[in-house]
Amino acid sequence: MQWPRIGGVGLLPLASEAFTDPRFKAGYDPGTLVFIYAGACGEDHRNPIVATGLLGVARRLFAAIHKVSVTAQVHIRSRLRELNTDRYGSMTMTEAGNLCSDLGFDNWIAQHILPDGKPLPGSPVRIGERCLEVRLPIGMSCEEFEERLHQRMRNAALNDWLDTHAGKAHCAEIGRQPCEFKRLTGYGFGRSKRFSEAKEFYFFRPKTDDADRLVRIAEVIIHDYVVNGASRSASVSFKSAGQGFSENVPMID
């Protein structure tokens, strides 16, 4: 099985002098510092033989899956606590329309991101501790950067792939249904609950050349934003994590 690779098989094209070029330097004013992280969960040492959480999903699918996302919180562990509280991605929906809740999605940890190469000279991207540190240009918000990152990586998004011919064929080959793997999150608001697609799961291996592609994707996003004025007015759709559906759907534990 040839799994999708974020951004394609090779690195996105960008000249080695992209960030030392006078055009970029003249247009780039450093703004917000954000962090790209690769999250994993499911290893429970109290019950190590049970594959739960995202680890269980990956094992059942026979693929490497991680949550790749962006946060402006300096302490990434604060973001992980939020994911644990929401049990991000723990829900699936059966073909009959029943919601199922999987165990193990309350044990999120940030993985080391270890590319083989380095960011380009002068790049606003650097390799941090269990993250990539990205200094956004003034005028670009964390939310916009995250959405642009998702658009660049969408070819390797788990939920989208499950709707493709390749995804359906693979699930049939292993005797599973795509709905078993498509992830949702239930967000609580007082006494109500809203369910949303968990779109941040990708075919991604953080200690391989996938990490090099992630670095280059972040670099291309910022370079395009600074140098190509048209990209600033490009249509980018934002969707709050709390948006989704909130009908009374039967639950199956």
N, C-alpha and C positions, 0 to 999 in steps of 0.2 A: 504494500500500500504506500503510495506517494502522498505524504501529508502536505497540506498547504504550508507555505512559508510566509511569514509576515512580510509584506512589501515585495513579494516575488522571490525568485531563487537567488539572485545576486543583490549586491548593494545598489541602492538607488544612485543614479549618476549625479555627482557634484564635484566640481573642480577642486583640486587640492588647495588652491589659493582662494577659495570661496569666501572665507572669513577674514582674510587679510587684504582683499580687494578694496580699493578706495570707495566704491559704490556701497558696499556693505558697511564699512566702517563709518561712512558719513550718515547712513540711515539708521544705524542701530544705536539705540539708547537703552541701556540695561534697566530692566524693570523687576518684576516679581520673580523670586526664586521658587521653582517647583521641583517635585521629585517624582520620577517614574519608578514604580516598584513592581516586582513580580511576586504575587502572593500564592501560597500553597496551604493546604490544610488537610487534616484527616489522620495523621499519624498519632495514634493514642497509645501511649506506653502502658496504660492500664489494661488495654485489651488489644495487643499488637497484631493478633491474627485476623482481626476484622478490618477490612478495607472500607473506611468510611470517608465522608467529606469528598473534597475534590480528588483526593488520592484514589478513592474507590471508583469515582467516575472515570478517571484516567485508566485504571486497571481494567475496568469492564469494557472500555472502548479500545484498549490496547494502544493508547496514544499518550503523548506528553501534553498535558493541559495545565496552564497557569492563568491566574487572574493578572492581567497587565493593566495598570491604571496610573492615574496622576493624583497627587495631593500637594497642597500648599502648606500642610502641617509639617513643621520642622521635625517634630517627633513622630516618625512614621508609626511607632507603636500605638499612638493615640488613634490613628486611622484604623489600625488593626483591631483595636478594642471596639470601634464602631461596627466594623464588619462582623465581629463575633456577636455583638448584641443583636444585629439584624439577621444574623445567620445567612449572610449574603450567598445567594445561589443555591440555597438548600431545597428549593421547591421544584417540583415537576408537575406536569398535568397529564393525566392519562388520556387515551383516545376517547374515553367516555366523558371527559370533562371534569374528572375528579382531581383535586389537588393532593399531591403526596409530599410529605416532608422527610428528607433524608437526614441521618445523623452525621455528626462530625464537622459541620460547617460553623463551629464556634471555637475553632482552634487555628486561626489564621496566623501565619508567620511570613515574613519577608525573606525572599531568597537572595543569595548573592547573584549579581548580574556581572558576568565575567566575559567580556568580548575578547577575541583573539588580538584584534588591533586596537588602535586608539582613535579618539576623535580627531578631526582635522585641526591643523594649526589655527589658533585663534577662535576655535569653536566655543559657542556658549553652552555646550554640553560637556560634562565631565563625568568620570566614573566615580561614584560615591560609595558609601558604606551600605551595602544591600540596596542600592538604588542608582539611578542616573540623576545627576543634578543638572537642571536646565534653567538658565537665566533667560527668561522671556524678554522680548522687547517691550518697551512702554507702549501701551495700547492693546496688547494681547492679554486677555485674562486667562486664568488657569482653566476655566471651563471651555473657552474657545480652543485652547491648545489641546485639551483632552479630546474634544470632539474631532479636531483635525487629525489627531493621532489615531483615533478609532477609524476614521474614514480611510486612512493610509494602511491600516492593518486589517480592514474588514474582510479581505479575502481569506484570512485565516481565523476568523471568528467562529467559535464552536456552534453557536445557535444557527448562524447563517449557513454554515457548511452542512448541517443536518438536513437542510431543506434542498440540498443539491442532489443531482443524480448520484454522484460519488458517495455522498453521505448516506443516502438511502441504501445504496448497494452494499456499502460496508456493514451497515446495521443488519441487513438481511443475511449477509455472510456469517456474522457472528451470532445470529439468532436473536437479535434484539430489535426493538422498535425505536425510531428516532426520538419519540416523545420521552423515552426513558432517560435521555441525556440532555434534553433542552432545559436550560436552567431559568428559574424565576426566583424573585426575592419578595418576601412579604414585609412591608414596612408598616409599623404600627403608628397610629396618630390618635392618641387618647384611647377611646374605646373602639375605634374603627381600624381597619386594616386595608392596605392597598397593595396589589400584587403587580410587579413590573418585571419585564424581561431583564435578565442579568446578562448584559451584552459584553461584559469585559473579560470573558473567558476565551483564550486563544490557544491554538497549537503553537507552543513556544517552549524552548529549552534554554534557560537563562545562562548556562555555562558552555554554550556552543556558539557557532557563527550566527545563530538567531540573535544573540546579543549585539553583534556587529550591525545587523540589519536594523535593530531597534535604535541604536545610536544614530545611524544614518537617516532614518525616518525623522527623528527629532530634529536633526540638523537641517534637513530639506524643508521641513515645515517653517522653521524660523527664517531660513535664507529666503524662501519664497515670500514670506510675509514682509520682510524688510526690503527686498530688492524689487519684487514685482508688485507694483501698486495695485494691480487688478485683483490680486489675491485677497486684499483687505476687504473688498466688497463682495467676495464670493459668498454664495449661499451656504451658510453653515447652520444646521438645525440643532438647537439645544433642547434637551428633554430632562426635566428634573427627575432625580432618582425616585421621587415620590409619585410620579405619574404612572398610570397603568390602569388596572381594572380593580373594582372593589365590590363586585357582586358577591352574594352569598353562595360560595362554591363549596360543595361537599369536600371534607378533608379526610385523607387516609394517612394514618401514621405508618 
